[in-house]
Amino acid sequence: MSSKPIVEISGLYHTYPAGFTALREISIEIREGEFVAIVGQNGAGKTTLIRHLNGLLKPTKGSVLVCDLDVSKASTAQLAQVVSLVFQNPTFQLFAETVNDEISFGLKNLGFSAEEIQKRVDEALNTMRIERYKEEYPRSLSKGDQQKVAIASCLVMNPKVFLLDEPTTGHDYKESILIMDLAKELNDRGVTVIFITHSMHLVAKYARRTIVLCDGQVILDGPTREVLSQPELLRKTYLNPPQISQLGQALSAFGVPKGLLTVEEAIEYFTQRILKS
């Protein structure tokens, strides 16, 4: 992971026109190559926060830089080349007549050649396993498949920062893992991944860093293992660590690590403990 910040948020406030202040004094640095989860209760400010990263929202006060671009001043075209956002409800970002046209739209606007466009589109269709829907109307698909189309539309842009707002909404467990494994693959290639979720087991499995929001402010920010080891603070935002983490915390008096994140970690720990006994 690079030491260079790719996202720099300083003293960010956001107040909506009706007068509600959704974010207060947010200051965060996210470095190239990080895999970050943002969690918190409904209304904590999660979606408001990440919508500042692609310019959909502008700061009321403070500054937001992404890839050295000031989102208050950068054009949509500039930001589209470095950051992509997949909405929680994909219907809001689908508008083309066919899946192929939907996925190719951004590349066409940026002037890519027809050959390069189709190459990238075909790769994205294959990656998301939606080749059979190529000529279908996007909004006629199931919500889960709509989200796959929305993700494919982002993948073709080769973003440096990939934002996902509740990426597993509408998917079963198998599809959720497929999407998160794809995000991990992108992260392994150097893409910075930031995702919002209510699924704490996905946080434990994928995020290396977790930021917890409560009432528009950051109350926890650190390595996921450390964050999930603080259940009292998590409960302030109506969250609980995954059950396996709770088990580790409950058995900590017997030497079990408090920071267990996954079932696989627990199996390895208890296997080693049995072998040593």
C-alpha positions as CSV (number, residue, x, y, z in Angstrom):
1,M,0.0,0.0,0.0
2,S,1.3,3.4,-1.0
3,S,1.9,6.1,1.7
4,K,0.4,8.7,-0.7
5,P,-3.2,9.9,0.2
6,I,-5.6,9.4,-2.6
7,V,-8.6,10.8,-0.6
8,E,-8.0,13.8,1.6
9,I,-11.0,15.1,3.6
10,S,-10.5,18.1,5.9
11,G,-13.0,19.7,8.2
12,L,-16.0,18.6,6.1
13,Y,-19.4,19.7,7.0
14,H,-22.5,19.1,4.8
15,T,-25.9,20.8,5.4
16,Y,-28.8,20.0,3.1
17,P,-31.0,22.8,1.8
18,A,-33.7,22.0,4.4
19,G,-31.2,22.8,7.1
20,F,-30.2,19.3,8.3
21,T,-26.5,18.9,8.9
22,A,-25.6,15.4,7.9
23,L,-21.8,15.7,8.4
24,R,-19.8,17.5,11.0
25,E,-16.0,18.1,11.2
26,I,-15.0,15.0,9.1
27,S,-11.3,14.7,8.6
28,I,-10.1,11.5,7.0
29,E,-7.1,10.5,4.8
30,I,-7.4,7.3,2.7
31,R,-4.2,6.1,1.0
32,E,-3.7,4.4,-2.3
33,G,-4.6,0.7,-2.2
34,E,-6.7,0.7,1.0
35,F,-9.8,-1.4,1.3
36,V,-12.1,0.6,3.6
37,A,-15.5,-0.1,5.1
38,I,-17.8,2.7,6.2
39,V,-20.4,1.6,8.7
40,G,-23.0,3.2,10.9
41,Q,-26.7,3.3,11.6
42,N,-29.2,4.6,9.0
43,G,-28.8,8.4,8.9
44,A,-25.3,8.3,10.2
45,G,-24.0,10.2,7.1
46,K,-22.4,7.3,5.2
47,T,-23.9,7.9,1.7
48,T,-23.6,11.7,2.2
49,L,-19.9,11.2,2.8
50,I,-19.0,9.1,-0.2
51,R,-21.1,11.2,-2.5
52,H,-18.6,14.0,-1.9
53,L,-15.9,11.8,-3.3
54,N,-17.3,11.9,-6.9
55,G,-18.6,15.4,-6.8
56,L,-22.3,14.5,-6.5
57,L,-22.3,16.7,-3.3
58,K,-20.2,19.7,-2.5
59,P,-18.9,20.6,0.9
60,T,-20.8,23.2,2.9
61,K,-17.6,23.8,4.7
62,G,-14.2,22.1,4.4
63,S,-12.4,20.4,1.5
64,V,-12.4,17.1,-0.3
65,L,-9.5,16.1,-2.6
66,V,-9.6,12.9,-4.7
67,C,-6.5,12.1,-6.7
68,D,-5.4,15.7,-6.1
69,L,-8.6,17.0,-7.6
70,D,-10.7,19.4,-5.6
71,V,-14.2,18.0,-6.0
72,S,-15.7,21.5,-5.6
73,K,-13.8,22.6,-8.7
74,A,-13.2,19.5,-10.8
75,S,-15.4,18.8,-13.7
76,T,-17.6,15.7,-13.9
77,A,-15.4,14.3,-16.8
78,Q,-12.3,14.8,-14.7
79,L,-13.7,12.9,-11.7
80,A,-15.3,10.2,-13.8
81,Q,-11.8,9.2,-15.0
82,V,-10.6,8.5,-11.4
83,V,-13.5,7.6,-9.3
84,S,-16.6,5.4,-9.8
85,L,-19.7,5.0,-7.5
86,V,-22.2,2.2,-7.5
87,F,-25.4,3.4,-5.9
88,Q,-27.4,1.4,-3.3
89,N,-30.4,1.5,-5.7
90,P,-28.9,0.8,-9.2
91,T,-32.2,1.9,-10.9
92,F,-31.1,5.5,-10.2
93,Q,-28.1,5.2,-12.5
94,L,-29.5,3.1,-15.3
95,F,-30.9,5.0,-18.3
96,A,-29.8,3.4,-21.6
97,E,-31.9,1.2,-23.9
98,T,-29.6,-1.8,-23.7
99,V,-27.1,-3.2,-21.2
100,N,-24.3,-2.8,-23.8
101,D,-25.1,0.9,-24.3
102,E,-25.3,1.4,-20.5
103,I,-21.9,0.0,-19.9
104,S,-20.3,1.8,-22.8
105,F,-21.8,5.2,-22.1
106,G,-18.9,6.6,-20.0
107,L,-16.2,5.5,-22.4
108,K,-18.1,7.0,-25.4
109,N,-18.3,10.3,-23.6
110,L,-14.6,10.3,-23.0
111,G,-13.8,9.6,-26.7
112,F,-12.4,6.1,-26.6
113,S,-12.2,4.2,-29.9
114,A,-15.1,1.8,-30.8
115,E,-12.7,-1.1,-30.6
116,E,-11.4,-0.3,-27.1
117,I,-14.9,0.4,-25.9
118,Q,-16.2,-3.0,-27.0
119,K,-13.2,-4.8,-25.6
120,R,-13.7,-3.3,-22.2
121,V,-17.5,-3.8,-22.3
122,D,-17.1,-7.5,-23.2
123,E,-14.6,-8.0,-20.4
124,A,-17.0,-6.3,-17.9
125,L,-19.9,-8.4,-19.1
126,N,-17.9,-11.5,-18.7
127,T,-16.6,-10.5,-15.3
128,M,-20.1,-9.9,-13.9
129,R,-21.5,-12.9,-15.7
130,I,-24.2,-10.9,-17.5
131,E,-23.2,-11.6,-21.2
132,R,-26.7,-13.0,-21.9
133,Y,-28.3,-9.6,-21.0
134,K,-26.2,-7.6,-23.4
135,E,-29.1,-6.5,-25.6
136,E,-31.7,-6.4,-22.8
137,Y,-33.3,-3.2,-21.3
138,P,-31.4,-2.7,-18.0
139,R,-34.4,-1.7,-15.9
140,S,-36.2,-4.9,-16.9
141,L,-33.7,-7.0,-15.0
142,S,-33.9,-8.1,-11.4
143,K,-32.5,-5.7,-8.9
144,G,-29.5,-7.9,-8.4
145,D,-28.7,-8.0,-12.1
146,Q,-29.3,-4.3,-12.4
147,Q,-26.6,-3.8,-9.7
148,K,-24.2,-6.1,-11.7
149,V,-24.8,-3.8,-14.8
150,A,-24.1,-0.7,-12.6
151,I,-20.9,-2.3,-11.4
152,A,-19.8,-3.3,-14.9
153,S,-20.4,0.4,-16.0
154,C,-17.9,1.4,-13.4
155,L,-15.4,-1.4,-14.1
156,V,-14.9,-0.3,-17.7
157,M,-13.7,3.1,-16.5
158,N,-10.7,1.5,-14.8
159,P,-11.2,3.8,-11.7
160,K,-8.5,4.5,-9.2
161,V,-11.1,4.8,-6.5
162,F,-14.1,2.4,-6.5
163,L,-17.0,3.3,-4.3
164,L,-19.8,0.9,-3.4
165,D,-22.9,1.9,-1.5
166,E,-24.4,-1.3,0.0
167,P,-23.1,-3.4,-2.9
168,T,-24.7,-6.6,-1.9
169,T,-28.3,-5.3,-1.7
170,G,-30.7,-7.6,-3.5
171,H,-28.1,-10.5,-3.7
172,D,-28.0,-13.8,-2.0
173,Y,-24.9,-14.9,-0.1
174,K,-23.2,-16.5,-3.1
175,E,-23.7,-13.3,-5.3
176,S,-22.6,-11.1,-2.4
177,I,-19.3,-13.0,-2.1
178,L,-18.9,-12.8,-5.9
179,I,-19.2,-9.0,-5.8
180,M,-16.9,-8.5,-2.8
181,D,-14.4,-10.9,-4.3
182,L,-14.4,-8.8,-7.4
183,A,-13.8,-5.7,-5.3
184,K,-10.9,-7.5,-3.6
185,E,-9.5,-8.4,-7.0
186,L,-9.6,-4.8,-8.0
187,N,-8.0,-3.9,-4.7
188,D,-5.2,-6.4,-5.3
189,R,-4.5,-4.6,-8.6
190,G,-4.0,-1.4,-6.7
191,V,-7.5,0.2,-6.8
192,T,-8.6,1.9,-3.7
193,V,-12.0,0.4,-2.6
194,I,-14.4,2.1,-0.2
195,F,-17.7,0.4,0.6
196,I,-20.7,1.1,2.7
197,T,-22.4,-1.9,4.3
198,H,-24.6,-3.0,7.2
199,S,-23.2,-6.5,6.9
200,M,-20.6,-6.8,9.6
201,H,-19.4,-10.2,8.4
202,L,-18.5,-8.6,5.1
203,V,-16.6,-5.9,6.9
204,A,-14.7,-8.6,8.9
205,K,-14.0,-10.7,5.8
206,Y,-12.8,-7.9,3.4
207,A,-12.1,-4.5,5.0
208,R,-8.6,-3.9,6.3
209,R,-9.8,-0.6,7.7
210,T,-13.2,0.4,9.1
211,I,-14.6,3.9,9.7
212,V,-17.6,4.1,12.0
213,L,-20.0,7.1,11.7
214,C,-22.5,8.1,14.2
215,D,-24.8,11.2,13.8
216,G,-22.5,12.6,11.1
217,Q,-19.3,12.3,13.0
218,V,-16.4,9.7,13.0
219,I,-16.4,7.8,16.3
220,L,-14.0,5.0,15.3
221,D,-11.4,4.7,12.6
222,G,-8.7,2.1,12.4
223,P,-7.7,-1.5,11.5
224,T,-10.9,-3.6,11.2
225,R,-9.6,-6.0,13.9
226,E,-9.2,-3.2,16.4
227,V,-12.5,-1.5,15.5
228,L,-14.5,-4.7,15.9
229,S,-12.9,-5.3,19.3
230,Q,-14.8,-2.3,20.7
231,P,-18.4,-3.5,21.0
232,E,-19.4,-0.7,23.4
233,L,-18.6,2.0,20.9
234,L,-20.1,0.1,18.0
235,R,-23.4,-0.2,20.0
236,K,-23.7,3.6,19.9
237,T,-24.4,3.3,16.3
238,Y,-26.6,0.1,16.6
239,L,-23.9,-2.2,15.3
240,N,-22.6,-5.5,16.7
241,P,-19.4,-7.3,15.7
242,P,-19.8,-10.5,13.8
243,Q,-20.9,-13.5,16.0
244,I,-17.4,-15.1,15.7
245,S,-15.9,-11.9,17.0
246,Q,-18.4,-11.8,19.9
247,L,-17.4,-15.4,20.7
248,G,-13.7,-14.5,20.9
249,Q,-14.5,-11.5,23.2
250,A,-16.7,-13.7,25.4
251,L,-13.9,-16.3,25.7
252,S,-11.0,-13.9,26.1
253,A,-10.7,-14.8,29.8
254,F,-9.6,-18.3,28.6
255,G,-7.0,-16.9,26.3
256,V,-9.0,-16.7,23.1
257,P,-8.1,-13.7,21.0
258,K,-10.6,-10.8,21.2
259,G,-9.9,-9.9,17.6
260,L,-11.2,-13.0,15.8
261,L,-12.7,-11.8,12.5
262,T,-13.8,-14.9,10.6
263,V,-14.8,-18.5,11.2
264,E,-11.7,-19.6,9.3
265,E,-9.5,-17.7,11.8
266,A,-11.4,-19.3,14.7
267,I,-10.9,-22.8,13.2
268,E,-7.2,-22.2,12.7
269,Y,-6.8,-20.9,16.3
270,F,-8.6,-23.8,17.9
271,T,-6.9,-26.3,15.7
272,Q,-3.5,-25.0,16.7
273,R,-4.5,-24.9,20.4
274,I,-5.7,-28.5,20.2
275,L,-2.5,-29.6,18.5
276,K,-0.4,-28.0,21.2
277,S,-2.3,-29.5,24.1
